[in-house]
Amino acid sequence: MSGDGRGMLGKQIEGVLFPGGVMYGSNTFPNKVNDVDHLVGHKLANRDIFVTNDVRIIKKASDLAALGITVMTPAEALTEIKRRL
């Protein structure tokens, strides 16, 4: 991770999603790393809406919004897209 902010942003997102931390070697470790990585990429690419059915991420939508990441379910995103047309 270079000076592009990925490391700090990744740690912030990890703290929001997994306040107890991510245990290396656990069965869920790869999925948790992927969740954080996808959200970091979303933010760094300045995308509008992160669309997911992942309940854990949806429950943290307001905390992620504080980091500038808008999270919606597919139904919410569809409603938002229709509203913008």
C-alpha positions, 0 to 999 in steps of 0.5 A: 500500500503506497501513499494513495490512502488505501491503508488508512481508508482500509483500516477505517472501513475494517474498523466500521465493519469488524470492530473486533478486528479481523483474525488472520487465518480464520475461515472468514478472513478472506471474505472480510478482506474482500469486503474491505477491499471492495469498499476501498476500491469503490471509494477511491474510484469515486463511485456513487452507490455501493450496491449489496445484499450483504446484511453486515454492510447494509447495517453499517450503511450510516457509519460507512456514509460518514466515510463518504460511501453510500450503501444501498440494497439493490431495491434501494439503488433501483429506486434511487436510479429511477429518481435521478432519471 
